[in-house]
């Protein structure tokens, strides 16, 4: 039997208050060896994780739009260990035009609308990782 002992190179932080969604998504991504997955149950926990570790991508629940946008603004201002240009996707129940423009201006690459299937969230993580790979290829 072949066992993949290779550690995924990329790290993704999932910021989601629902433990079932967060845990299932991270477990599936780990099982598929997509990335090193980390979890945060709140924006406050996410801030601690972003300060301590550099993540290549974030999947952010946008339940509280104002607080989520504030976290993204601080991320883009390079205030943490995570790169300011980290790939970001958001999960939301809906998205009005003003929020969509704000997300675009903050470099959010994907919006995953709820309710969604876990496979759609996994696909979103895969696309974030592809964005990370393209970015690393452009760097000198």
GUGU-171810 format. One record per residue: residue in three letters; x, y, z of N, C-alpha, C in turn. Coordinates in steps of 0.2 Angstrom, whole numbers, plus 5000, padded with zeros to 4 digits. Layout:
ALAXYZXYZXYZ;...
This chain:
UNK500449945000500050005000500450065000;UNK500350114996500750174995500450225000;UNK500850255004500650305009501050375007;UNK500650425006500950495004501250525010;UNK501850525011502150555017502350635016;UNK502250655010502350725008501950775012;UNK502150825015501750875018501550925013;UNK500950945012500750995008501151055009;UNK501351095004501751155005501351215007;UNK500751215005500251275006499851265013;UNK499751325016499351325022498751365021;UNK498151345023497551375022497251385029;UNK496951445031496551455037495851465035;UNK495451415038494751415038494451455044;UNK494051515042493751555048493051545047;UNK492751505052492051485051491751465058;UNK491251495060491051485067490651415068;UNK490451385063490051325063490651265063;UNK490651235069491151185070491051125065;UNK490451105063490351055059490651065052;UNK490451125049490651145043491451155043;UNK491751185048492451205048492851135049;UNK492651095053492951035054492950985048;UNK492350975045492250935040492650955034;UNK492651025032493051045027493751035028;UNK494051055034494751045035494950965035;UNK494550925037494650855037494750825030;UNK494250845026494250825019494850855015;UNK495050915016495550945013496250905015;UNK496250895021496850855024496950785021;UNK496350755021496350685018496550685010;UNK496350735007496550745000497250774999;UNK497650785005498250815004498350885000;UNK497750925001497750984997498251035000;UNK498151045007498551095010498551075018;UNK499051115021499051115029498451155031;UNK497951125034497351165036497351185043;UNK497151245044497051275051496351295052;UNK496151305058495451325059495451385064;UNK494951425063494851475068494051485068;UNK493751485074493051485076492751555076;UNK493251605076493051675076493551715073;UNK493351785072493851825069494351845074;UNK494251845081494751855086495251795086;UNK495051735085495551685085495851685078;UNK495551705073495851715066496451765067;UNK496351815070496851865071497451845074;UNK497351805079497951775083498351725078;UNK497951685074498251635070498651675064;UNK498351725061498651765056499251795058;UNK499351815065499951845067500451795069;UNK500251735070500751685072501051645066;UNK500651635061500851595056500651625049;UNK501151615044500951635038500551585034;UNK499951615032499551565028499551595020;UNK499451545016499451555009498751575007;UNK498251555010497551565008497151565014;UNK496551605014496051605019495351595016;UNK494951555019494251545018493851575024;UNK493551635022493251675028492551675027;UNK492151655033491451665034491351735034;UNK490851755031490651825031489951835034;UNK489851805040489251815043489151885046;UNK489751915048489751985050490152025045;UNK489752055041490052085035490552135037;UNK490352185041490852235043491452215046;UNK491452165051492052145054492452105050;UNK492152065045492552025040492852065035;UNK492552125033492952175029493452205033;UNK493352225039493952255043494552205043;UNK494352145045494952095045495352085038;UNK494952095033495252085026495652155025;UNK495452215027495852275026496452265030;UNK496452245036497052235040497552185037;UNK497252135034497652085031498052115025;UNK497652155021497952185015498452245017;UNK498452265024498852315026499552285029;UNK499552215028500152185030500352195038;UNK499852185042499952185049500152125053;UNK500152065049500252005052500751965048;UNK500851905051501351855048501151835041;UNK500551835040500251815033500351865028;UNK500551845022500651895017500051935016;UNK500151995014499652045012499252025006;UNK499551985002499251964995499051894996;UNK498951865002498651795002497951794998;UNK497951734996497251714992496751714997;UNK496151744995495551745000494951724996;UNK494551684999493851674997493351685003;UNK492751695002492351705007491651665006;UNK491351645012490751605012490251655015;UNK489651665011489151705013488451685012;UNK487951705015487251695014487051725008;UNK487351785007487151825001487651885000;UNK487551914995488151964993487752024989;UNK487752084992487452134988487952174984;UNK487852214980488252244976488852284979;UNK488652324984489152354988489652314991;UNK489452254994489852204997490352174992;UNK490052154986490452124981490952174979;UNK490852244978491352284976491852294981;UNK491652294988492152294993492652234993;UNK492352174992492752114992493152114986;UNK492952144980493352144974493952194976;UNK493852244979494352294980494852264985;UNK494652224989495152194994495452124991;UNK495352114985495652054982495351994983;UNK494751984985494451924986494351894980;UNK494551824979494551794973493851754971;UNK493551734977492951694976492451704981;UNK491851704980491251704984490851644984;UNK490851604989490451544990489851554993;UNK489251554990488651564993488351504997;UNK488051515003487751465007487051455004;UNK486751405005487051345007487451315001;UNK487951275003488451244998488551175000;UNK488851134996489051074997489751074999;UNK489951025003490651025005491151014999;UNK490950984994491350974988491451044985;UNK490951084985491051154982491551194986;UNK491551184993492051224997492751194996;UNK492751124995493451094993493651124987;UNK493251124982493451154975493651224976;UNK493351264980493551334982494251334985;UNK494451284989495051284992495551264987;UNK495451214982495851204977496051264972;UNK495551304971495651364967496051414970;UNK495951424977496351464981497151444980;UNK497251374980497951354980498151364973;UNK497751354968498051374961498251444961;UNK497851484964498051554964498651574967;UNK498751534973499451534976500051514972;UNK499951464968500451434964500551484958;UNK500051514955500251564950500551624953;UNK500451644959500751704962501551684963;UNK501651624965502351604967502751594960;UNK502451584955502751574948502951644946;UNK502551694948502751764945503251794949;UNK503351774955503851804960504551784957;UNK505051834958505751814956506051774961;
